């Protein structure tokens, strides 16, 4: 029995000694690092942020490469990823190269308005306006057209001092988060483009920020330009839209709104039916001469065979509501853009439209695209006059002139006209006269016409 107790005591003593040594070793010896733990531990959140890379400066312009290159000046800024440049006629017969920036797709600012579109457009303009030299470069040995066939894919290089190096604007736009990828990896600077995009995403810049764009209206309407609306009018039928323009005429509770587009050097417009929902401050916003933001619904006007916008509203207690109409400025005049009879009757306008998700150039009649805009035409000789005689019509006394100019027929429709003393003007006052007119492009009974609203907009030349 004593031997058994002695053995048990000895075993307990050995266990206590072993535990003691194990505890001491645990506190004093560091284990060998594993494959996964190859860096010294840091406190939570103390890891330093990786320094940003200026990718726009990391690529270099190689003037000896096989790509096409040309020093240029800016002719026209279009938006964030499209600029028209002046070039020698040896590059383009027209002396203008319409450049679509390679590898990037900035949000829209000239068609359907998108978040950060205005910011991207402003960024591009500011960089190129400050440049002392601009060089455009192709991605291959020649200038390649984009899907529209009217623009050419290009890298844009610029510098702001004679002794500075050129910077790549395409990549600079990407690294600032002002564009999304567009075949960004499939070009000569593809790896750098992808790295610039990854950095912009990591830094949550602009389009990757998840934050509202302060220059964008977040209402229920589709933000667009009048050019976009006119070119895709059937697409927007029945939809609520928002656009800005100058109000030129108010005719029997219908206003005409127009907006200039520098890319095509023409005005686009639409008629807006006010109805009787507006009063007070709302009516002040849509006064003639104001540039205003219009919010309403597109609808087909059966009687006129054209589209119009209606359903405007104004909540005076919430003047900044994005679904409200809003005044931008006042004191604006109608453009009364001078047009020829040939342009009016036979002119064409090529505009970009989206077909099956791809941009294409489509040809439109000039007069169709100029509907509801103010124009001027000169030297029309009146050949025939029709007068509205319907006693029940508010247009009784209005006239339609069939005119000839440069061998072309042009129709002019007048409102009921009165002279300074209030006397009604009739066909006898205009028969066989040669006139200049200012009016709104209108459509009636299958023909485009110029609609004149006051006698002051008719100048009799003989």
HELIX and SHEET records of a PDB file:
HELIX    1   1 UNK A    2  UNK A   28  1                                  27    
HELIX    2   2 UNK A   55  UNK A   58  1                                   4    
HELIX    3   3 UNK A  117  UNK A  129  1                                  13    
HELIX    4   4 UNK A  169  UNK A  175  1                                   7    
HELIX    5   5 UNK A  190  UNK A  202  1                                  13    
HELIX    6   6 UNK A  206  UNK A  208  5                                   3    
HELIX    7   7 UNK A  226  UNK A  231  1                                   6    
HELIX    8   8 UNK A  281  UNK A  285  1                                   5    
HELIX    9   9 UNK A  316  UNK A  318  5                                   3    
HELIX   10  10 UNK A  341  UNK A  346  1                                   6    
HELIX   11  11 UNK A  366  UNK A  369  1                                   4    
HELIX   12  12 UNK A  427  UNK A  429  5                                   3    
HELIX   13  13 UNK A  455  UNK A  457  5                                   3    
SHEET    1   A 6 UNK A 167  UNK A 168  0                                        
SHEET    2   A 6 UNK A 152  UNK A 159 -1                                        
SHEET    3   A 6 UNK A  96  UNK A 101  1                                        
SHEET    4   A 6 UNK A  82  UNK A  86 -1                                        
SHEET    5   A 6 UNK A  69  UNK A  79 -1                                        
SHEET    6   A 6 UNK A 133  UNK A 137 -1                                        
SHEET    1   B 2 UNK A 104  UNK A 105  0                                        
SHEET    2   B 2 UNK A 180  UNK A 181 -1                                        
SHEET    1   C 7 UNK A 222  UNK A 223  0                                        
SHEET    2   C 7 UNK A 240  UNK A 251  1                                        
SHEET    3   C 7 UNK A 254  UNK A 261 -1                                        
SHEET    4   C 7 UNK A 266  UNK A 273 -1                                        
SHEET    5   C 7 UNK A 306  UNK A 310  1                                        
SHEET    6   C 7 UNK A 291  UNK A 301 -1                                        
SHEET    7   C 7 UNK A 326  UNK A 329 -1                                        
SHEET    1   D 7 UNK A 337  UNK A 338  0                                        
SHEET    2   D 7 UNK A 374  UNK A 387  1                                        
SHEET    3   D 7 UNK A 399  UNK A 405 -1                                        
SHEET    4   D 7 UNK A 408  UNK A 414 -1                                        
SHEET    5   D 7 UNK A 447  UNK A 452  1                                        
SHEET    6   D 7 UNK A 434  UNK A 444 -1                                        
SHEET    7   D 7 UNK A 458  UNK A 460 -1                                        
SHEET    1   E 2 UNK A 348  UNK A 355  0                                        
SHEET    2   E 2 UNK A 358  UNK A 365 -1                                        
END                                                                             
